[in-house]
Amino acid sequence: MSSILGSIKDLITSVFEVIFSVFHGAFDLVSNFVAGLFQTIIGFFHMALSTVGNVFETAGDVGKFVASNVVVIALIAAGVFGYLQYQARQGRPVKVGDKKLN
């Protein structure tokens, strides 16, 4: 008789384990879905902020590149202007092709 009662006890325990397992699985499914949704939203904002930061960093780098090239071009122009002034003060005509500049 005790084996029958033990079997019924095991059957009831198994039924409750199945029910709790189903509820636990459903809860895990919902909680993982909500967590994934929040991670997606947070990831989107992180991506947007990273993109904006990279755009500003690139603009700064381009600005530095342009500024450094402006300085180099200005130095070359100043050198050419100084050379032309020097040639004019020496009384030598400055010619470009067939034209005189001064």
C-alpha positions in Angstrom: 0.0 0.0 0.0 2.8 2.4 0.7 4.1 2.0 -2.8 0.8 3.2 -4.2 0.8 6.2 -1.9 4.5 6.9 -2.8 3.5 6.7 -6.5 0.6 9.1 -6.1 2.9 11.5 -4.1 5.5 11.3 -6.9 2.7 11.9 -9.6 1.4 15.0 -7.7 5.0 16.3 -7.2 5.7 15.8 -11.0 2.5 17.6 -12.0 3.4 20.6 -9.7 6.9 20.6 -11.1 5.6 20.7 -14.7 3.2 23.6 -13.8 6.0 25.5 -12.0 8.3 24.8 -14.9 5.8 26.2 -17.4 5.3 29.4 -15.3 9.0 29.7 -14.8 9.7 29.3 -18.5 6.9 31.9 -19.3 8.4 34.3 -16.8 11.9 33.9 -18.2 10.5 34.5 -21.7 8.8 37.7 -20.8 11.7 39.0 -18.6 14.2 38.2 -21.3 12.0 39.9 -24.0 11.7 43.0 -21.8 15.4 43.0 -21.1 16.2 42.6 -24.8 13.9 45.5 -25.6 15.6 47.8 -23.1 19.0 46.7 -24.3 17.9 47.5 -27.9 16.7 51.0 -26.9 19.8 51.6 -24.9 22.0 50.3 -27.7 20.3 52.7 -30.2 20.9 55.7 -28.0 24.5 54.6 -27.4 25.0 54.2 -31.2 23.5 57.7 -31.8 25.7 59.4 -29.2 28.8 57.6 -30.5 28.0 58.6 -34.0 27.5 62.3 -33.0 30.8 62.2 -31.1 32.6 60.6 -34.0 31.2 63.3 -36.4 32.5 66.1 -34.0 35.8 64.4 -33.7 36.1 64.0 -37.5 35.1 67.7 -38.0 37.8 68.7 -35.5 40.4 66.6 -37.3 39.4 68.1 -40.7 39.5 71.6 -39.1 43.1 70.9 -37.9 44.1 69.6 -41.3 42.7 72.6 -43.1 44.2 75.0 -40.6 47.6 73.4 -40.9 47.4 73.6 -44.7 46.4 77.2 -44.6 49.5 78.0 -42.5 51.7 76.1 -45.0 50.1 77.9 -48.0 50.4 81.3 -46.2 54.1 80.6 -45.5 54.7 79.7 -49.2 52.8 82.8 -50.4 54.7 85.0 -48.0 58.0 83.5 -49.3 57.0 84.2 -52.9 55.9 87.7 -52.1 59.1 88.4 -50.2 61.2 87.0 -53.1 59.3 89.2 -55.6 59.8 92.3 -53.4 63.5 91.4 -53.1 63.9 91.1 -56.8 62.0 94.4 -57.4 64.2 96.3 -54.9 67.4 94.9 -56.6 66.2 96.5 -59.8 65.8 93.2 -61.6 62.6 92.8 -63.5 60.4 89.9 -62.5 59.1 88.0 -65.5 56.5 85.3 -65.6 56.5 83.9 -69.1 56.8 86.9 -71.4 55.2 89.4 -69.0 56.9 91.6 -66.5 55.2 91.8 -63.1 56.7 95.2 -62.1 
